[in-house]
Amino acid sequence: MIPKIIHQTWKTEDIPREWAESKASWQRFHPDWRYIFWTDRDLESFIAERYPWFIETYRDYPYAIQRVDASRYFILYEYGGIYSDLDVICNRNGDFLLSHKAIIPQTEPVGFSNDLIMTEPKHPFFLQMINNLARAHRKFSRNPLLLRHFRVMFSTGPLYLTRQYRNFPAKAEMFILPQSLYGGKEATSIVRHIRGNSWHAWDSRLLGFLFDHARMLLLVLAALFGSWLFFR
């Protein structure tokens, strides 16, 4: 059901050296698959030609990552196959997943990621995804109450995908890629992740620090609160 096509994107054809391994790994483990590499110019041309009703929203996005996020949903709806970010390294052949209709990866502690997505062409979940992008753009992209990080996440990124999945009526058609296959330490994992986050700014880095050190910060706050109670 999922065609043998791999999609990856970057700003230009000059992929940064630290991510060149990703392209090579997908091609090495899938020699009989079609590999399509999309530049920013290719993406805009594709949207303008095949989905002109969306081009105004596409060009109105304030952040480049939003255009890349949105494009992957249109590409997968049109062609099907696998979309992979450049910070995702392939560890093994993915032919055993082709019998599914659509696949999204589960992340911890909750939700789903959009860095590795697989689908058949014209799947209704991706039709829902592309049809709701403009509404999400109006609601979140320039919302002054949100940090830049959350404007992206809710308008086009993983939180947008997660919300669309929760609202999708035919969840039985979706296969949820478990952690054991998605970047886990198990030998069964089809991918591993390297350092990415090329779109992150100060707010994303701060949120990442707080998340990574949440336990330590809670202990510090508890100690400070305990000291305050003791000495008051």
N, C-alpha and C positions, 0 to 999 in steps of 0.2 A: 504494500500500500504506500509506503514511503519510498519515493524514487531515490536512486543513487546519485544524489547531487549534494555537494558541499559548498556552502556559501561563507565567505569571510569578507571583512571590509577594513579599509584604512583610509586615511585622508588622501593619500596619493599611492602610487605604486611602490614607493620607497618605504618598505616596512622597517621599523626600527630593529636594530640587530637583536635586542633582547627578546623580540617576539617572532623572529624568523623561524624558530624551531616549531612553532605552532603550525604554520603552513606546511612545512616539510613533513611533520608527523601525520597530519591528516592524509596527505598524498601517499605517504609510505604505507600506511595500513589500509588504504582504499585505492589501490592502483587501477581498478576497473570502474571507479566512480568519476563522474564529471566534476571538475573543480572550477568554481566561478569566484573570481576575486573582484570586488566592487570598490571603486574609489568614491570619494564624495561627489565628484562630477558625474560618475556613472549613476549614482543613487538618485540625484536630482533629475537627471535625464529620464531615468526609468519612471519616476513618479509623474513627471510632466507628460510623458508620452502615454503611459498606461492608466494612470489614475489622475487625470487633470483636475477632477473635482476636489482633490486634496492639496494641490500645489500651493494654494494661498496659505493654508495652515502650515504646510511644510516650511515655507519660506519665512513664516512669522515666528517660528520657534526662536526664543532668545539664545538658546544654547545648542551648539553643534551636536552634542550627545543625544539630544532629543530627536534630531533628524535621523541619526544613525539608529536609534531605538525604533522609531516609527518605521523606517525603511525595512528593517528585518521582518516586521510583521507582514508588510505588503509583498516582499520577495517570497516569503514562505507561502503566503496565500496564493500567489501567482504560480510559482514553480514547484513548491514542496521541497523536501530534502532536509538537510541538516544545516542549521546556522550555528557557527561557533565564533566566539570572541577570540582575539589573538592571544589572550592570556590563558587560554585553555589548550592544553597539550593532549593529543590523542595517545592513548596507551595500548589500544587493541582495536581490532576490526569491529565495526558496529552492525554488520549484516544481520545479526540475530535480533535486532530491534525493528527490522523493516516490516514485520507483519502488523505492527501497531498503526493506528490511524494518526495519532498525534501524541507527542511526548514533551513534558516539561519537567525540569528537575526540582526536587524538593530541597529547600535550604533550612539551615538551623538558625535560630530556634523555631521560626515559623515562616510560612510563605514559600514562594517559588522564585527562581532566578530566570533571567532572560538571556543568559550568556551561552546557553546550549539548548537549542530548541529543535525539534524534529516533527515533521508533519507531512501528510499527503497534500497534494494541491487542492485548493478550494475547500478546505476544511471549515465547517461552520464556526468553530471557535475563533479562527483567525479572521473570518468575516466579521464576527462580533468585535474583535479587537480593533480592526481598522475602522469600523463604523463608529466607534465610540471615542476615537482619538481626538477629534475636533472638540467635542464636549469637554473632555478632560483638559485639553489645552486652555480653553476659556476659563475653566474653574481653577487651575493650579499654576499655570506657567508663569504668571506675573502676580501671584497672590502675595501681597506685602506682609502677610502674617506668617509666611513660611520661609525657612532658610532655603537657599538655592538647592541644596541637596534634596530636600523633600519636594521642591517644585518639579525636579526631574523625576524623582522616584514615583510620584503620584501621577504625573502627566503622561509619561511614556515608559518608565523603567519597571523594575521588578514589582513594586507595590501596585502599579497599574495592572500588570499581568496577573498578580495575585487576586486583585479585586475582580477582574474580568472572569477569572476561573470560578470564583465563588458565585458569580452571577450567571454562569453558563448552565443551561438546563440539562445538557446531555453529558454530564461528567463521566458517565460510564464509557464514553468513547475515548477518554483521555487516559494515557498511561503515565503514572507519576514515577519518574526516575528516582530510585532510592539512593541514599547516601553511599551505599555499598557499590553503586555503579557510577556515582557522580563525585569523583575527586576524593573518595575515601582512601584509607591506607590499605584496604583489602586488594588482593591481587586481581579481583574481579572488576575493579573500577576501569571504565573505558577511558577516563580522562584524569588529568591532574591539573591543578591550577598553579600558575606562577604569578609574580607580582604584576598587577595591572593598574586599574583605576586611573587611567590617563586623564579622565575628565574631572577628577576630584579637585576641589579648591579647599580653602582653609576650613570651611564648615564641615565638609566630609571627613577631613583628617581629624578634626576635633571630635566628631561623633564616633569615628573609629577608635580613637584613643579611649574615650569614655567607655565604649562597649568592651574593648579588650581588657580594661582595667577596672571593670565594674565591681568585682569582688573586693579589690584592694580599696577602692574609693568608699565602698560601703563600710568596710572595717574602720577606715580613718574617720568617717563621719560618726560611726557608733562610738569610737573612742573619744572624739571631741564632745559628743553629747553626754557621754558618761562623766567626763571630766567636768563639764558644766554643771551637771546635777550634783556632783560631789562637792564642788567648791562654791556653789551659790549660797 
